[in-house]
Structure formats: structure tokens, C-alpha cells
Amino acid sequence: MPRGLKPVFFALFLAAAVSASAGPDDLFDARVPGALQPGQQETLLSLENGRYTLKEGRFFDARPADPAEPRLTKARVAELLAGPSSAARPDGSSTSAAGDAAYRRALSHVPKGTPAQMNFDGGTARGGDIRGPPGTAASVAASAAANPTALHVQFVSRLVFKGSRQEREALGEAVGLIMRSKTGRELAAEFVKERAAAEVTMGDLNHNSGETDTSLDPPKVTLSREYLGKDPDHSRVALAGTLAHELFGHAFEVQRSKKAGFPEVAHDHYRGDEIGSRLIDWLVQTELAGKVADADPKDFLEDPEGYYRELLTRDPYYILTFSPKEMKNPVTTLRGRGKLIDADAARTAAELKSNEEWRPIVAHFVKVHGIAKERMEPAEKELDDYLKWAQGHQSKLAACRKALEEQIKRWSSPEGAKEKKALIAAAGSPYLNGLEARLTVRARALRRLRAGRNPAAVIEMPPLVISPEPASGPKIDLEEVGRMYAEDMEKNPGHWK
Amino acid sequence: MRRLWTAALILMTAAGAAAGGTVKTKTPAQAVAAALSFTAPKGWTVVEYSNAEGADPVVRFESLADAVQIRLFGAPGSDYATPEDFLAGAAASEQGAAPAAAGTALVAGRKLAVHRRRFPIEAADPHRPSPGKSIMGTEVFCVLPLEGGRFAVLAYRRASPIPDLQRKGEKAWEAFLKTVRPKAK
């Protein structure tokens, strides 16, 4: 095959995989339009001296790993087309010359010079199982870096794409972008190795960029359709980041936690679930574009523990999340958080009072000093914006308090005792320690990428919009009003009696 | 009358020793107290934690929207090895831009540059895109070099865009700076 056509065929294969996607563990059906590209059927039939046969659209394995199910799954077919290790013989017999030739044909879409194997740590893969022998994270990453193309095929084979053609194409492109990032490739390799799976689609989400229904098997990842209507330059990388967030941070992690026997309640209340997922998103976006298109990770990077603390009173979800240490004493921890809500409520109430004290001061400079009212617009807008935010924040605090009280009540009752016990037992589990370690490694990696010396740290800021000055003079913000007030107090104390 | 923060820390250390038998690891407040002496604003709530797996302790005194904060950096494993790293990093920037110069302050006989930056008063939700515009508070800070390559970042934070008519926080910050003294090892 001419080398120039190889990427085309690879793209066609991926497109077929995306469009004909029905689930990695589902049976492969050659009758589905686009399921196989020209020559691929012959390739499969020629492997290992005719080990695989075709009947009514299904491929049958003469030496299946599970004798009860000789038919090939979609994942297995993708694996056979992807590389020789995937077709390695479980009995260890040598590959025939014809078989070798068939491998070479099957691998015609793999770029020249790329080691054609998906064996993550150099061992022999087991027939009928796409996982290689247990390996370290480093060996998984090394193999992923060495063979990204085959990895891409295998990763796509673990996903079910649903939605309109435009949506599936956007999602397929997002997967392609993920595979161009180091973090994305490493996690895709782990995803494949652990036989994780997910359904991926787009939907109308309420101001949310993505969400994952982890109660389904496989989990269902939904990304916002709003990405399709946005500026492609902005949204392509942001979509890839969000997909990585949902797919690896939530869909993959929940499957990993189930395998490890980590209780669902602990997963739901672990504070690193969201941050860990967002770190993946931030890393993927930064590795792809040198910046994060839809949010700035600096809130987290500048003071990670302080950020966790601030999140607590931001939303009823976060007030019920724990660090591993806090998870050991969940009810005591939650009782202590009542004080956090009290302090935040007192602060907000005091600032609302202060907000109202500034209105007559602003009005004073208009009425008494003759400053044009239009010049005071910035100061008045700051007061209005804060008022609106503070009122919304008070509602959130009320919701946080309600959630806190309900959770304390539940975990203090006999009905919630089992759940609380499971949470406490999970606090020191190896799985949770592993999660924390992964989060720490990613936070360090992001900090390195964002370090001042690295060009990736340069964050493009939107251009500053400066409205024209009114003819009456420069506009005045609240800080300036503060200076004017202090000066007027000194010069005209009679104004303020 | 202001209470002496270091004295309180000694009591906290003693209480910890009495409760647990021995004190194996310094709390963030103890780590800060070992590096600096200072008088905390009276009646303010103390918050302490650390970052970088304990390498970077933080002690903060809070009163409503005002906070006086001490952060130590430069120890092995610190997020910021040098003051230059800190000033080029996330914790010193305002939305990616360098902090503004805001004069100088005399701390422990040293004239330190004061920097000013704004910060969002509400942490960005990690599950949603950041809002286009956040309500911003203000932070002023200075970097005090300590022995052994460590350094302290002393800051006054006001988590509100609304200036305080009484300037209580600013007055507390100014008084606090006058009491700060590095401790020799």
C-alpha cells in the first residue's frame, strides 16, 4: 500500500469504528456497513493458518479463550487488526510465514517504524484477552508512547459513540486530540489495559460542559452540545479536555474503583473525584495547546488545600466531600463544617451591609460635589454585581447547611450506620492511597508545565475592553470612591456628620 | 491587649504532647512559629493547613472578609524553591499577569517590596467552565527571606470587592507587620 494512503485507511478505520460503534464487548458484525475496510476481512481470515472463520457476519475463533463463546467481539477484531501481540498464540507456538505476512498486511495502517504491538510491558499477551501481563504505570506509559496508533484503535474500540453524525465526528476528533497529549495516551493505555468501557454522546446540559452517569454499565458520558456551536479554535481543545475529564476521571475511575472493591459511598464523598478529573482536563488541554481554554487552574495551583477549603461552602456537593484523613471521622468532620458555613454567612451578611453603606457615599459625590452620575457607573456596577452574587451565595449556603444537617442525621442513624462504616473503612484503603498519589503526580506535572520558565505557562488573556471615557471625566470605580471618601472626610468632615 | 501568638503555640504544642504522649510532626502553625515570631490580630479565627505534602505550611487569621496570612516556602519539596519562583507562579499572579507594585513595607528592619493583586472571592467549580467574570477580592503581600533558603509570604487578603469603611483589616495588617521577626535556627 502506498505510504501516503496509510493515514487515510487508518482514519477510515477509526471513522468506521466510531460510526459503527456498538460496545467493545459486543459481538463483531461484519455485515454492518463500514465495519471492515477493503482487505481487512481477508487479513483476519488468513491469520494463524485459518484460526478465524466467518459465518453469517460473525468471526469464529477455532481456539477461543472461553470455549463457550467462540465468536469474536468488536474489541478482539480491532486488536487482531492492530498488532501481532494481540494475536499471539496462547500455546506459545511460533508464527507461520503466512501468518507473519498476514500481520504485515493487517498492520499496513501503522506508520512505518512504529513497533506494532500492544503488549504493554514487553511480555506475551494472552489470546482472547487484550490485557497484557501486569505491568507498572511507567511501562504502560512507555508502551503507549511507543505505539500511539495501535493504542488509538484499541482505545476507540472500548468506546460506544452515539448521537448524530456531526456529534459522533466531533467526539471522534476529540478522542484523536486526547491521543495527541501525553496524559491522554497514558490514560488511554490504562483504560484499554483494564478493559474499561464507556458510552459517549452529546446532549443538552444545563450550563454544564459534561457529565457522566456512573450508575450505568458501561458509564455514559454526555458532553454539552454547546461545544458544536462555539468557535472551533476555542472549543476543540476544550471539548477534548472535558471528554478526558469525564472519560478518564469519572467513567474509568468508577470502573477501577468497583474492581478494587472501593465502596461507592467513598467514591461519592472523596474530595479528589472532581479535582482529580479536572487535573486530567487541565493537563490534556495544556499539553495540547499550552493553555486551558475554558478555565484557569491557578485557583487550585496557588493554594491547593486552601482551594479545597473554599470549595466546601461553594455547593452542597462539596460540603459533603472529604480528604482521606477526614474520611476516618466523617460525622465529626461534618459537624465542624457548620462553623465554616456560619463564618461564611456572617461574612456575606457583613459585606451586604457594607455594600449598602456605600450607596449614599457614591450618591454624595454626585449630589454634593457635582460629579457626573455616568462617571460613577463602575462603582455602582460593582455594588450591584456584589449584591447579586451575595444573594446567590446566601442561597447556596442555605443549601449547604441543609445538605450537611441531612447527612449528619443519616450517618447518625441506624439506617446510615452501614454506609458510614464502609466510608470509614475505605479511608485508608490502598485504592484511595493510589488515587491520592495519582492526583499528586498530576498536580506536580501541571505545575511543571505551568512554571514561569515554560512557554506553556503563558495564558492568553482576553483583550481588555476599555469603554470610552465620558466627556464629563474619567469613570470612577469603588476603590477610587474609597480614596475620595477618605479625602473628603479629612477636608470636609461636616459632610459626614 | 493582644495575645502573643507564639505563647499560644507553645501551649498548643504542650497540649498535643500531653494528649498524644509525644509530638512527632509539627503542625503548620508550629512550623510557622518555629520560623517567625509575630503578634496575631486579636480575636481573629486561626486556620492552618499545609501544601506540598507538608512542605509549605499556611497559617491564616480571619475576621469576616479580612485575613492576615503567613505562608512558608523554600523547604525541600516546596512548591516554590525561591522567591523568584513564587513571584513568577500562580500564587502571585492575577489571572496570569504579574502582580502590581504597591510600595514598600518595613518588616523586621528590612524594606520589602509590596505587591498587589486581585483574586476571585469564590473558588472556581472544578466541574464547570469558569465564569467569564468573577467577583474579585484584593491581596497585598510581601516576601520575607528567612535562613536556610526559606522565605515567608506575608499577606493581607480582603475577600470582598467592597472597601471597609473602617479599614479594620488594613490596620490589623499594618500592626501585624510591625511585630514580625524571623527566628534564627
Interface residues (C-beta under 8 A of the other chain):
Chain A: H207 N208 S209 A238 E274 I275 S277 R278 D294 A295 D296 P297 K298 D299 F300 L301 E302 D303 P304 E305 G306 Y307 R309 E310 L311 R314 D315 A343 A346 R347 A350 E351 S354 N355 E357 W358 E382 L383 D385 Y386 W389 H393 T440 R447 R450 A451 G452 R453 V458 I459 M461 L478 E479 V481 G482 Y485
Chain B: T45 V47 Y49 S50 N51 E53 V58 E62 L64 A65 R71 D79 D85 A88 G89 A90 A91 S93 Q95 G96 A97 P120 E122 A123 A124 D125 P126 H127 R128 P129 S130 I135 A159 S160 P161 I162 P163 D164 L165
